Amino acid sequence: MKPETISSGRRTRKVTKILLGMFVGGAALSAALFVGFDVLVHETKSNEFCTSCHTMQGNYVEYQGTLHYQNRVGIQAGCSSCHVPSSGPELLWAKVRASKDLLHQFLGTVGTEEKFESARHRMAETVWKTMEATDSRECRSCHSLSNMDLLEQRPSARRYHEVAIREQTTCITCHKGIAHFLPLSNDSDTGVSKLREAAKSVPPQTTALYAIETTPFYLSADSRETNDGTLMPSAPVTRIGEDKGMIKVRIDGWRQEGVDKIAYFSVGKRVVNAVMSQDTVERAKLGQVVDDTGSGQKWTAVSVEAWVEPGHLVGAPKLIWDAAGQLLRSNCGNCHAEPDLTHFTANQWIGVVQSMQIRTAMNDEQKRLLMQYVQKHGRDMAESATH
């Protein structure tokens, strides 16, 4: 055999071994990377890892109070169930993007409760937009509109899911704030601030006044230790005097048969003007009696004089309705178009607001203001909008 042939064969075997070694090494490296990535993904998708940063502790407490954390059937949707794709390139990209969270953790961007709350709205908007862009992909990994038995759902849920199926609405459109608190609205806060500023400068000659918030009243200008009743937001009163830094007002309303401690705004409508103590009930003056065919009950005109501290009343209801309108837009507008206030009657709005409050970040005071707004602009209360 020629030397050239022997040399060529040796080179071929050497190249073959190198290529084989590269293939085996590459396969081993790929397997190690694959297994390593799988382990890394598994470990970093746990609730324990997600909440290991102190800035996530508050979020975790919020989540623990929801059905996604604990429920009667024992199925838990963890942090990654809602915030991380299950597989594929989307999962890899999500992990790459998550590296910025580590950076902000070290920088302390949301390192305190105050910083976190100031950034909550921006962070929530980012998550909502991402979920809208993916048609709520993570939600649909557990929930499917096509597999829902609507007849087994509560009437209110069934009604909205029927609309979602018909209009192909994505989950996050309506289900914001189901695992974490909704961000407080700066718009609604601004509206309340304007009301309080306006209440500081009401001319003394203004007689028609309106409560800007839940406001205590007293039977004497001398005693403020225990209030004798409460005015609801937007409740109208008439100024009849002043003394000792207090405003004397007359509270008018209607008493439903059998409900002595509540003065309602209008006959047959459960729109509360004021809640009275027993002492106030005994001092109240009664007037005209009306038989209401709608409720089938007698309603009696009621009037009582009381004292209110300054700073709680304004001279025009429009200021209150502007603030309430901002509340409506910032809370209800997250899930659907701003509702037509004349779609429901004053009494029907009670159930609507109570059923939807859980989907919002409204506190009890904001709920009372919104309730007054929608009730007094309801289908059967058109004339009350100016009162």
MIMI-823114 format. One record per atom (N, C-alpha, C): residue in one letter; x, y, z. Coordinates in steps of 0.02 Angstrom, whole numbers, padded with zeros to 5 digits, always signed. Each point is the difference from the previous one (the first is absolute). Example, Ala and Ser with C-alpha at 12.3 -4.5 7.8 and 13.67 -1.06 7.14 Angstrom:
! MIMI-823114
A+00660-00284+00390;A-00045+00059+00000;A+00045+00060+00000;S-00018+00053-00036;S+00042+00059+00003;S-00039+00055+00037;
! end
This chain:
! MIMI-823114
M+00043-00060+00000;M-00043+00060+00000;M+00044+00062+00000;K-00019+00046-00039;K+00039+00060-00006;K-00004+00042+00063;P+00055+00035+00017;P+00002+00042+00059;P-00055+00053-00001;E-00013+00025-00060;E-00051+00053-00005;E-00069-00026+00021;T-00014-00064-00018;T-00064-00030+00017;T-00008-00009+00075;I+00057-00025+00031;I-00001-00010+00073;I-00012+00065+00036;S+00036+00052-00022;S-00006+00065+00032;S-00070+00028-00008;S-00030-00010-00059;S-00068+00026-00012;S-00050-00036+00045;G+00008-00065+00010;G-00046-00038+00042;G+00005+00023+00073;R+00061+00013+00022;R+00008+00024+00069;R-00034+00067+00010;R+00008+00044-00049;R-00032+00066+00006;R-00075-00006+00001;T-00026-00046-00040;T-00072-00010-00003;T-00026-00024+00068;R+00036-00051+00030;R-00021-00025+00065;R+00004+00054+00054;K+00052+00041-00006;K+00008+00054+00050;K-00056+00051-00005;V-00016+00018-00063;V-00055+00048-00010;V-00066-00030+00025;T-00009-00065-00014;T-00061-00034+00022;T-00007+00001+00075;K+00058-00015+00034;K-00001+00002+00073;K-00016+00070+00027;I+00031+00050-00033;I-00013+00070+00022;I-00073+00018-00008;L-00027-00018-00060;L-00071+00016-00012;L-00045-00038+00048;L+00018-00065+00011;L-00041-00039+00047;L+00004+00029+00070;G+00061+00020+00020;G+00008+00030+00066;G-00039+00065+00006;M+00003+00040-00054;M-00038+00063+00000;M-00075-00014+00005;F-00023-00051-00035;F-00071-00017+00001;F-00022-00023+00070;V+00042-00046+00028;V-00016-00026+00067;V+00004+00057+00052;G+00054+00040-00007;G+00007+00056+00047;G-00057+00050-00007;G-00018+00014-00064;G-00055+00046-00012;G-00066-00026+00027;A-00011-00067-00010;A-00061-00031+00026;A-00002+00003+00076;A+00057-00015+00030;A+00004+00001+00073;A-00012+00071+00026;L+00033+00049-00033;L-00010+00070+00021;L-00072+00021-00009;S-00030-00020-00057;S-00070+00018-00012;S-00046-00031+00052;A+00015-00063+00017;A-00041-00034+00051;A+00008+00034+00067;A+00063+00018+00016;A+00012+00034+00064;A-00036+00067+00002;L+00005+00037-00056;L-00034+00065-00002;L-00076-00008+00004;F-00025-00051-00035;F-00072-00012+00000;F-00024-00018+00070;V+00035-00048+00030;V-00019-00021+00067;V+00009+00057+00050;G+00058+00036-00008;G+00012+00056+00045;G-00052+00054-00006;F-00020+00015-00063;F-00051+00051-00011;F-00067-00023+00029;D-00015-00065-00010;D-00063-00026+00026;D-00002+00004+00076;V+00057-00017+00032;V+00003+00004+00073;V-00005+00073+00022;L+00036+00044-00036;L-00001+00071+00017;L-00071+00028-00006;V-00034-00018-00055;V-00068+00025-00010;V-00046-00027+00055;H+00008-00064+00016;H-00043-00030+00052;H+00010+00034+00067;E+00063+00011+00018;E+00014+00031+00064;E-00022+00072+00004;T+00006+00036-00056;T-00017+00071+00000;T-00074+00013-00014;K-00039-00053-00007;K-00072+00008-00010;K-00039-00013+00065;S+00034-00016+00053;S-00034-00016+00063;S-00020+00064+00036;N-00053-00004+00040;N-00022+00057+00040;N+00055+00022+00048;E+00038-00049+00026;E+00053+00016+00047;E+00053+00045-00032;F+00019-00017-00062;F+00050+00041-00034;F-00028+00070-00016;C-00062+00001-00025;C-00029+00064-00021;C-00007+00049+00059;T-00012-00027+00059;T-00010+00044+00058;T+00062+00005+00044;S+00058-00024-00025;S+00061+00004+00040;S+00026+00071+00005;C-00019+00044-00047;C+00017+00071+00004;C-00049+00034+00048;H+00026+00043+00043;H-00044+00031+00050;H-00053+00045-00032;T+00014+00025-00061;T-00049+00043-00033;T-00062-00038-00022;M+00002-00066-00001;M-00057-00040-00021;M-00041-00025+00059;Q+00022+00014+00061;Q-00036-00026+00058;Q-00071+00027+00004;G-00009+00065-00013;G-00067+00029+00001;G-00045-00031-00052;N+00027-00010-00060;N-00038-00033-00053;N-00023-00069+00020;Y+00045-00035+00035;Y-00015-00069+00020;Y-00057-00002+00050;V+00000+00048+00046;V-00054+00004+00050;V-00067+00013-00035;E+00000+00045-00050;E-00061+00013-00038;E-00025-00064-00034;Y+00047-00035-00030;Y-00016-00062-00037;Y-00028-00054+00047;Q+00026-00003+00062;Q-00023-00051+00046;Q-00074+00008+00020;G-00027+00059-00011;G-00070+00011+00017;G-00048-00014-00057;T+00024-00032-00053;T-00041-00012-00059;T-00012-00075-00011;L-00048-00015-00043;L-00016-00070-00017;L+00055-00032-00042;H+00043+00040-00030;H+00055-00030-00038;H+00050-00033+00048;Y+00002+00023+00062;Y+00046-00028+00049;Y-00031-00059+00037;Q-00062+00009+00023;Q-00032-00052+00039;Q-00074-00002-00018;N-00027-00059-00011;N-00069-00008-00018;N-00025-00069+00021;R-00064-00012-00008;R-00031-00061+00026;R+00024-00063-00035;V+00026+00005-00062;V+00022-00060-00036;V+00075-00010+00004;G+00037+00047+00031;G+00071-00010+00012;G+00045+00009-00061;I-00024+00034-00051;I+00041+00013-00059;I+00029+00070+00006;Q+00066+00005-00003;Q+00032+00065+00008;Q+00032+00024-00065;A-00014+00062-00017;A+00035+00033-00056;A+00054+00043+00030;G+00063-00020-00011;G+00056+00037+00029;G+00019+00061-00040;C+00053+00033+00022;C+00023+00061-00034;C+00012-00012-00074;S+00037-00054-00015;S+00018-00014-00069;S-00060-00021-00042;S-00052-00027+00032;S-00059-00021-00038;S-00031+00059-00037;C+00005+00060+00029;C-00030+00059-00030;C+00050+00045-00035;H+00064-00004+00021;H+00048+00049-00025;H+00054-00029-00046;V+00003-00066-00009;V+00052-00031-00041;V-00030-00050-00049;P+00016+00005-00065;P-00024-00050-00049;P+00024-00070+00020;S-00037-00051-00019;S+00016-00068+00022;S+00058-00031-00037;S+00013+00020-00063;S+00054-00031-00039;S+00014+00041-00062;G+00050-00025-00039;G+00016+00031-00064;G+00041+00063+00004;P+00010+00032-00057;P+00040+00062-00002;P-00027+00054+00046;E-00066+00000+00009;E-00030+00050+00044;E+00026-00006+00071;L+00010-00062+00022;L+00026-00012+00067;L+00072+00027+00006;L+00041-00015-00051;L+00069+00024+00000;L+00002+00076+00001;W-00042+00031-00041;W-00001+00073-00004;W-00024+00031+00067;A-00048-00034+00031;A-00025+00025+00064;A+00055-00002+00053;K+00042-00051-00001;K+00055-00005+00048;K+00053+00053-00014;V+00011+00015-00063;V+00049+00052-00018;V-00026+00068+00025;R-00064+00013-00011;R-00029+00064+00021;R-00001+00006+00076;A-00006-00057+00034;A-00003+00001+00073;A+00065+00023+00032;S+00055-00002-00039;S+00064+00021+00028;S-00001+00073+00022;K-00043+00040-00031;K-00005+00071+00020;K-00030+00006+00070;D-00040-00049+00020;D-00028+00002+00068;D+00055-00006+00052;L+00051-00041-00016;L+00057-00007+00046;L+00037+00066+00005;L+00008+00034-00057;L+00034+00064-00001;L-00036+00050+00044;H-00067+00004-00008;H-00039+00049+00039;H-00001-00020+00074;Q+00006-00065+00014;Q+00003-00022+00070;Q+00064+00028+00033;F+00056-00005-00036;F+00063+00025+00027;F+00000+00076+00005;L-00034+00033-00048;L-00002+00073+00000;L-00050+00027+00051;G-00045-00043+00024;G-00049+00022+00049;G-00055+00043-00030;T-00015-00011-00065;T-00051+00040-00035;T-00067-00002+00035;V-00019-00059+00024;V-00063-00007+00037;V+00016-00031+00068;G+00053+00022+00030;G+00025-00030+00062;G-00039+00015+00062;T-00045+00048-00002;T-00041+00015+00058;T-00074-00003-00020;E-00043-00004+00050;E-00072-00004-00014;E-00023+00062-00038;E+00027+00058+00018;E-00020+00062-00033;E+00021+00000-00073;K+00062-00022-00013;K+00025-00003-00069;K-00041-00050-00041;F-00016-00056+00031;F-00038-00052-00036;F-00069+00027-00019;E-00034+00033+00048;E-00067+00026-00014;E+00001+00054-00054;S+00053+00041+00000;S+00004+00052-00051;S+00011-00029-00069;A+00030-00060-00003;A+00013-00032-00065;A-00052-00053-00017;R-00047-00014+00046;R-00048-00054-00011;R-00040+00008-00064;H-00023+00061-00013;H-00042+00010-00059;H+00039-00014-00064;R+00062+00025-00004;R+00042-00012-00059;R+00014-00074-00009;M+00017-00035+00053;M+00015-00071-00005;M-00062-00040-00019;A-00057+00018+00029;A-00062-00035-00017;A-00018+00010-00073;E+00007+00061-00024;E-00015+00013-00071;E+00044-00041-00046;T+00063-00008+00018;T+00046-00040-00041;T-00023-00072-00004;V-00019-00029+00057;V-00024-00069+00002;V-00065-00007-00039;W-00046+00047+00009;W-00064-00004-00035;W+00009+00003-00076;K+00044+00045-00023;K+00012+00006-00072;K+00031-00064-00028;T+00045-00030+00038;T+00031-00062-00022;T-00053-00055-00006;M-00044-00005+00049;M-00051-00052-00001;M-00051+00012-00055;E-00015+00063-00013;E-00046+00016-00055;E+00031-00020-00067;A+00066+00012-00007;A+00034-00017-00063;A+00003-00075-00012;T-00001-00040+00053;T+00003-00073-00008;T-00068-00033+00008;D-00053+00040+00000;D-00068-00025+00009;D-00006-00039+00065;S+00031+00028+00052;S-00003-00031+00067;S+00023-00073-00002;R+00056-00011-00032;R+00026-00068-00011;R+00006-00040+00065;E+00028+00031+00051;E+00010-00036+00062;E-00066-00016+00034;C-00049+00045-00005;C-00067-00015+00028;C-00030-00061-00033;R+00008-00003-00066;R-00031-00053-00039;R+00034-00067+00008;S+00057-00001+00033;S+00032-00065+00014;S-00041-00039+00051;C-00042+00035+00038;C-00044-00033+00049;C-00074+00010-00017;H-00017+00057-00026;H-00071+00017-00012;H-00015+00000-00075;S-00058-00024-00018;S-00021+00001-00070;S-00074+00018-00004;L-00015+00053-00036;L-00070+00021-00007;L-00041-00055-00033;S+00030-00036-00047;S-00038-00051-00037;S-00017-00060+00044;N+00037-00009+00055;N-00014-00057+00044;N-00040+00020+00062;M-00018+00062+00006;M-00038+00023+00058;M-00073-00023-00004;D-00026-00024+00056;D-00071-00015+00005;D-00034+00061+00029;L-00024+00043-00044;L-00028+00064+00022;L-00060-00007+00045;L-00038-00054-00008;L-00059-00011+00040;L+00017-00012+00074;E+00062-00021+00013;E+00022-00013+00068;E+00027+00063+00033;Q+00006+00054-00037;Q+00028+00062+00027;Q-00054+00045+00029;R+00021+00046+00042;R-00046+00049+00027;R-00027+00043-00057;P-00060+00027+00006;P-00030+00039-00055;P+00045+00057-00025;S+00033+00036+00047;S+00041+00056-00022;S+00060-00024-00040;A+00033-00054+00023;A+00058-00028-00036;A-00022-00027-00068;R-00056-00035-00001;R-00025-00028-00063;R-00014+00055-00051;R-00029+00055+00024;R-00016+00054-00046;R+00062+00028-00033;Y+00053+00012+00040;Y+00061+00029-00027;Y+00039-00050-00044;H-00002-00064+00018;H+00035-00049-00040;H-00035-00011-00068;E-00066+00006+00000;E-00036-00004-00064;E+00022+00056-00047;V+00009+00060+00029;V+00024+00057-00040;V+00071-00013-00024;A+00043-00028+00044;A+00070-00013-00017;A+00004-00050-00057;I-00042-00052+00001;I+00000-00050-00054;I-00023+00032-00065;R-00052+00039+00004;R-00028+00031-00060;R+00047+00050-00031;E+00034+00039+00042;E+00044+00054-00026;E+00074-00019+00001;Q+00015-00062+00017;Q+00070-00024+00002;Q+00043+00045+00044;T-00025+00016+00059;T+00036+00042+00047;T+00054-00042+00035;T+00058+00029+00009;T+00054-00036+00035;T-00008+00007+00076;C+00026-00049+00036;C-00013-00005+00073;C+00019+00063+00038;I+00060+00027-00013;I+00026+00055+00040;I-00040+00063-00008;T-00042+00004-00052;T-00042+00060-00009;T-00045+00011+00061;C-00025-00054+00028;C-00045+00005+00058;C+00030-00022+00066;H+00052-00041-00004;H+00025-00031+00062;H+00065+00031+00025;K+00003+00065-00001;K+00057+00034+00032;K-00009-00002+00076;G+00055-00004+00035;G-00003+00004+00073;G-00026-00062+00034;I+00005-00059-00031;I-00026-00060+00032;I+00052-00033+00044;A+00064+00017-00008;A+00052-00030+00042;A+00039+00053+00039;H-00003+00062-00022;H+00035+00055+00035;H-00047+00060+00003;F+00014+00045+00046;F-00040+00060+00006;F+00006+00042-00063;L-00055+00030-00020;L+00001+00046-00056;L+00035+00065+00020;P+00034+00033-00045;P+00031+00064+00017;P-00053+00053+00013;L+00014+00043+00048;L-00045+00055+00014;L+00002+00049-00057;S-00056+00030-00015;S-00003+00047-00056;S+00020+00070+00021;N+00049+00028-00034;N+00020+00069+00014;N-00055+00048-00019;D-00039-00017-00053;D-00054+00044-00022;D-00052+00009+00055;S-00020-00057+00030;S-00052+00005+00052;S+00026+00036+00061;D+00064-00010+00017;D+00029+00036+00056;D-00001+00075-00012;T+00015+00019-00063;T+00000+00071-00018;T-00070+00030+00007;G-00051-00038-00019;G-00069+00025+00005;G-00019+00013+00072;V+00019-00045+00046;V-00016+00009+00071;V+00039+00059+00028;S+00061+00010-00021;S+00040+00056+00023;S-00032+00066-00020;K-00026+00003-00061;K-00034+00060-00023;K-00062+00015+00042;L-00036-00054+00018;L-00059+00008+00041;L+00018+00031+00068;R+00052-00025+00030;R+00020+00025+00066;R+00023+00072-00003;E+00033+00017-00054;E+00021+00070-00008;E-00061+00045-00008;A-00049-00023-00039;A-00061+00040-00010;A-00039+00008+00065;A+00001-00052+00042;A-00038+00003+00063;A+00029+00051+00049;K+00063+00020-00011;K+00031+00048+00044;K-00021+00072-00014;S-00029+00011-00059;S-00015+00069-00020;S-00073+00009-00022;V-00046-00032+00035;V-00071+00009-00016;V-00024+00066+00029;P-00029+00045-00040;P-00024+00065+00026;P-00051-00011+00056;P+00003+00041+00052;P-00046-00009+00058;P-00073+00011-00018;Q-00013+00036-00055;Q-00070+00011-00018;Q-00030-00058-00040;T+00040-00050-00017;T-00026-00058-00036;T-00042-00043+00046;T-00063-00009-00018;T-00045-00038+00044;T-00007-00074-00022;A+00000-00012-00065;A-00006-00069-00024;A+00069-00032-00001;L+00011-00049+00042;L+00065-00032+00008;L-00005-00075-00011;Y+00058-00030-00015;Y+00002-00072-00015;Y+00062-00031+00033;A-00008-00056+00033;A+00055-00034+00033;A+00048-00030-00051;I+00064+00012+00008;I+00049-00026-00049;I+00023-00071+00019;E-00016-00022+00059;E+00022-00066+00023;E-00045-00021+00058;T+00011-00060+00025;T-00037-00022+00059;T+00016+00047+00058;T-00051+00035+00024;T+00011+00056+00046;T-00041-00007+00064;P+00032+00000+00058;P-00038-00004+00063;P-00037+00065+00014;F-00057-00005+00033;F-00035+00061+00023;F-00019-00008+00073;Y-00015+00057+00032;Y-00011+00001+00072;Y-00064+00040+00016;L-00032-00019+00054;L-00061+00035+00021;L+00016+00065+00038;S+00063+00008+00021;S+00020+00060+00036;S+00067+00024-00027;A+00009+00066-00002;A+00063+00028-00023;A+00054-00007+00054;D-00020-00017+00061;D+00047-00005+00055;D+00032-00069+00007;S-00033-00051-00025;S+00025-00068+00010;S+00018-00033-00066;R+00064-00020-00006;R+00023-00034-00060;R+00032-00067+00016;E-00008-00022+00062;E+00032-00062+00020;E-00034-00060-00033;T-00065+00000-00003;T-00038-00054-00032;T-00048+00029-00050;N+00006-00023-00063;N-00045+00029-00050;N-00070-00030+00007;D-00049+00038-00023;D-00070-00020+00005;D-00028-00023-00066;G+00043-00010-00047;G-00022-00024-00065;G+00053+00013-00052;T-00014-00023-00061;T+00049+00006-00054;T-00034+00020-00065;L+00028+00050-00033;L-00023+00018-00067;L+00038-00042-00051;M-00034-00022-00052;M+00033-00036-00054;M+00029+00049-00051;P+00051-00020-00038;P+00027+00044-00052;P-00056+00024-00047;S+00000+00064-00016;S-00048+00034-00044;S-00066+00016+00034;A-00009-00019+00063;A-00063+00015+00035;A-00012+00075+00003;P-00059+00024-00022;P-00015+00072+00003;P-00022+00022+00069;V+00023+00057+00021;V-00023+00030+00063;V-00010+00075-00011;T-00036+00032+00046;T-00012+00072-00005;T+00033+00035+00059;R+00042+00049-00015;R+00033+00038+00054;R-00052+00046+00033;I-00004-00003+00066;I-00047+00043+00035;I+00034+00041+00055;G+00066-00007+00007;G+00034+00040+00050;G+00072-00023+00011;E+00035+00037+00044;E+00069-00016+00018;E+00011+00019+00073;D+00042-00037+00034;D+00016+00016+00070;D+00058-00044+00023;K+00046+00030+00038;K+00055-00037+00030;K+00040-00041-00051;G+00010+00031-00058;G+00039-00034-00052;G-00035-00058-00034;M-00065-00006+00010;M-00039-00054-00030;M-00053+00030-00046;I-00023-00041-00048;I-00053+00021-00046;I-00064-00037+00020;K-00053+00039+00011;K-00064-00030+00016;K-00038-00013-00065;V-00024-00062-00009;V-00034-00018-00062;V-00066-00035+00015;R-00043-00001-00051;R-00061-00038+00004;R+00007-00059-00050;I-00012-00059+00026;I+00004-00060-00042;I-00071-00023-00015;D-00016-00004-00064;D-00067-00022-00021;D+00005-00067-00036;G-00052-00039+00006;G-00002-00064-00035;G-00066-00035+00009;W+00001-00065-00015;W-00061-00040+00006;W+00015-00063+00040;R-00046-00016+00047;R+00008-00058+00042;R-00045-00056-00025;Q+00032-00057-00014;Q-00039-00058-00022;Q-00034-00032+00060;E-00059-00024-00009;E-00038-00032+00054;E+00041-00057+00031;G+00011+00004+00066;G+00037-00052+00035;G+00075+00011+00001;V+00025+00052-00033;V+00072+00014-00001;V+00010+00072+00025;D+00000+00008+00065;D-00001+00067+00030;D+00068+00037-00004;K+00054-00037-00001;K+00066+00032+00008;K+00033+00021-00066;I-00036-00008-00055;I+00028+00020-00065;I-00045+00051-00033;A+00030+00055-00022;A-00036+00050-00040;A+00021-00011-00073;Y-00048-00019-00041;Y+00014-00013-00071;Y-00009+00064-00041;F+00030+00000-00058;F+00000+00059-00044;F-00068+00010-00033;S-00033-00055-00018;S-00061+00005-00038;S-00048-00057+00018;V-00063+00011-00009;V-00052-00050+00015;V+00011-00062-00043;G+00002-00058+00032;G+00005-00063-00036;G+00069-00018-00025;K+00049+00044+00010;K+00068-00012-00024;K+00047-00008+00060;R+00039-00053-00001;R+00046-00013+00056;R+00066+00037-00010;V-00006+00064-00007;V+00058+00045-00005;V+00007+00035+00067;V+00050-00018+00038;V+00005+00023+00069;V+00027+00072+00003;N-00036+00043+00035;N+00023+00068+00014;N+00040+00001+00066;A-00030-00029+00051;A+00031+00003+00067;A-00020-00061+00041;V+00046-00018+00045;V-00014-00052+00049;V-00002+00034+00068;M-00052-00013+00039;M-00012+00037+00062;M+00007-00044+00062;S+00022+00030+00055;S+00000-00034+00064;S-00071+00000+00028;Q-00012-00036+00054;Q-00066-00002+00030;Q-00021+00069+00026;D+00049+00036+00028;D-00015+00068+00025;D-00022+00045-00058;T+00032-00006-00057;T-00018+00040-00058;T-00069-00018-00025;V-00015-00066-00001;V-00066-00023-00021;V-00054+00032+00043;E+00011+00003+00064;E-00050+00028+00046;E-00008+00075-00008;R+00051+00035-00024;R-00005+00072-00010;R-00027+00019-00069;A+00001-00046-00045;A-00020+00014-00069;A-00074+00020-00005;K-00014+00045-00046;K-00069+00022-00012;K-00028-00039-00060;L-00060-00025+00007;L-00031-00038-00054;L-00051+00043-00037;G-00007-00014-00064;G-00046+00039-00041;G-00046-00043-00042;Q-00005+00016-00063;Q-00045-00032-00047;Q+00011-00076-00003;V-00055-00038-00005;V+00004-00072-00008;V-00023-00018-00070;V+00040-00043-00034;V-00014-00019-00069;V-00005-00076-00005;D-00052-00025-00033;D-00007-00071-00014;D+00034-00014-00067;D+00056-00036+00002;D+00037-00014-00061;D-00023-00066-00030;T-00026+00003-00060;T-00026-00061-00033;T+00057-00046-00020;G+00058+00028-00015;G+00056-00042-00021;G+00026-00045+00054;S+00011+00028+00060;S+00025-00040+00056;S-00055-00030+00042;G-00062+00027-00009;G-00057-00024+00039;G+00005+00021+00073;Q+00036+00054+00014;Q+00010+00022+00069;Q-00016+00074+00007;K-00008+00020+00063;K-00010+00071+00015;K+00067+00033+00011;W+00008+00060-00027;W+00061+00039+00008;W-00019+00067+00031;T+00038+00020+00050;T-00015+00061+00037;T+00056+00050-00007;A-00018+00063-00016;A+00051+00052-00004;A+00030+00011+00069;V+00066+00007+00004;V+00034+00008+00064;V+00050+00057-00005;S+00007+00038+00054;S+00046+00057+00001;S+00030+00006+00069;V+00065+00016+00002;V+00033+00008+00065;V+00055+00052-00007;E+00009+00040+00053;E+00053+00050+00001;E+00061-00029+00035;A+00059+00014-00027;A+00061-00028+00027;A+00059+00047-00014;W+00058-00018+00027;W+00060+00040-00007;W+00055-00040-00035;V+00034+00033-00046;V+00053-00033-00039;V+00063+00043+00003;E+00057-00033+00004;E+00063+00037-00001;E+00014+00026-00070;P+00031+00059-00007;P+00017+00028-00066;P+00049-00046-00036;G+00004+00008-00066;G+00048-00038-00039;G-00027-00064-00028;H-00065-00013+00011;H-00031-00062-00025;H-00056+00014-00050;L-00012+00063-00016;L-00057+00018-00042;L+00021+00046-00057;V-00031-00009-00057;V+00011+00045-00057;V-00068+00027-00023;G+00003+00053-00042;G-00061+00033-00020;G-00029-00022-00066;A+00032-00049-00034;A-00025-00023-00065;A+00011-00075-00008;P-00051-00038-00018;P+00008-00072-00008;P+00046-00020-00057;K+00008+00045-00050;K+00042-00016-00058;K+00071-00019+00021;L+00026+00034+00050;L+00068-00016+00023;L+00004-00072+00025;I-00053-00022+00035;I-00002-00069+00025;I-00007-00049-00057;W-00043+00016-00048;W-00010-00046-00057;W+00062-00004-00043;D+00039+00053-00006;D+00063-00004-00038;D+00048-00050+00032;A+00005+00003+00067;A+00044-00047+00035;A-00026-00071-00006;A-00066-00008+00006;A-00029-00067-00005;A+00007-00028-00071;G-00006+00044-00050;G+00009-00021-00069;G+00071-00025-00013;Q+00049+00031+00031;Q+00069-00024-00006;Q+00008-00069+00031;L-00033-00010+00057;L+00001-00066+00031;L-00030-00053-00046;L-00056+00018-00031;L-00034-00048-00045;L+00046-00018-00058;R+00030+00050-00031;R+00042-00013-00059;R+00062-00040+00018;S+00032+00017+00056;S+00063-00032+00017;S-00009-00071+00028;N-00059-00016+00027;N-00011-00066+00028;N-00041-00044-00047;C-00056+00024-00023;C-00043-00040-00044;C+00028-00003-00070;G+00034+00053-00022;G+00026+00003-00068;G+00057-00048-00013;N+00028-00032+00053;N+00053-00049-00011;N-00026-00062-00037;C-00063-00017+00011;C-00027-00062-00027;C-00047+00009-00059;H-00034+00056-00002;H-00049+00009-00053;H-00010+00075-00011;A-00039+00016-00051;A-00015+00070-00013;A-00037+00030+00059;E+00006+00066+00008;E-00035+00033+00055;E-00075-00012-00006;P-00031-00026+00053;P-00071-00020-00005;P-00046+00060-00008;D-00057-00013-00032;D-00053+00049-00006;D-00036+00001+00067;L+00002+00057+00034;L-00028+00004+00068;L-00075-00011+00000;T-00033+00012-00055;T-00073-00009-00003;T-00019-00072-00018;H+00049-00044-00004;H-00015-00070-00016;H-00035-00035+00058;F+00015+00023+00063;F-00030-00030+00059;F-00038+00054+00039;T-00047-00024+00040;T-00036+00046+00045;T+00044+00011+00062;A-00020+00048+00041;A+00038+00015+00061;A+00008-00062+00044;N-00054-00038+00009;N+00004-00059+00043;N+00039-00057-00033;Q-00002-00006-00066;Q+00038-00052-00034;Q+00075+00012+00004;W+00020+00064+00002;W+00071+00016+00003;W+00033-00027+00063;I-00038-00009+00054;I+00029-00024+00063;I+00033-00068-00010;G-00036-00046-00030;G+00028-00067-00012;G+00057+00000-00049;V-00005+00043-00051;V+00053+00003-00051;V+00065+00023+00031;V-00002+00054+00039;V+00061+00027+00030;V+00029-00049+00050;Q-00043-00031+00040;Q+00025-00048+00050;Q+00033-00061-00032;S-00027-00023-00056;S+00029-00059-00033;S+00065+00016-00036;M+00009+00063-00021;M+00060+00018-00038;M+00055+00030+00043;Q-00015+00019+00063;Q+00051+00033+00041;Q+00061-00044+00010;I-00010-00066+00004;I+00056-00046+00013;I+00051+00002-00057;R-00021+00022-00059;R+00045+00003-00057;R+00039+00065-00004;T-00010+00043+00048;T+00032+00066-00001;T+00043+00011+00061;A+00036+00056+00000;A+00042+00018+00058;A-00035+00051+00044;M-00065+00009-00009;M-00036+00051+00039;M-00004-00019+00073;N+00009+00050+00043;N-00012-00011+00071;N-00074+00015+00014;D-00021-00009+00063;D-00071+00008+00016;D-00025+00071-00012;E+00042+00050+00013;E-00020+00069-00011;E-00011+00014-00074;Q+00044-00025-00042;Q-00008+00009-00072;Q-00061-00037-00026;K-00013-00058+00028;K-00059-00038-00020;K-00064+00040+00016;R-00002+00031+00059;R-00059+00039+00019;R-00011+00058-00048;L+00054+00034-00019;L-00005+00056-00046;L-00024-00024-00068;L+00029-00055-00024;L-00020-00026-00066;L-00073-00023+00002;M-00020-00031+00055;M-00069-00024+00007;M-00049+00059-00006;Q+00014+00054+00035;Q-00043+00059-00004;Q-00004+00027-00071;Y+00057+00001-00034;Y+00004+00027-00068;Y-00044-00040-00048;V+00009-00066-00001;V-00037-00040-00048;V-00075-00004+00019;Q-00014-00002+00065;Q-00070-00002+00020;Q-00037+00064-00019;K+00030+00056+00014;K-00034+00064-00013;K-00001+00019-00074;H+00035-00039-00041;H-00003+00009-00073;H-00033-00060-00033;G-00034-00041+00040;G-00033-00060-00027;G-00060+00017-00043;R-00027-00052-00031;R-00054+00009-00049;R-00060+00035+00030;D-00016-00012+00063;D-00059+00029+00031;D+00017+00060+00044;M+00061+00028-00009;M+00022+00056+00043;M+00029+00057-00041;A-00022+00008-00061;A+00030+00050-00044;A+00000+00070+00030;E-00054+00019+00034;E-00004+00067+00027;E+00046+00012+00059;S+00022-00055+00033;S+00040+00007+00061;S+00073+00019-00015;A+00021-00005-00062;A+00070+00012-00017;A+00022+00071+00018;T-00047+00046+00005;T+00017+00068+00015;T-00006+00015+00075;H-00017-00051+00039;H-00012+00010+00072;H+00052-00037+00041;
! end
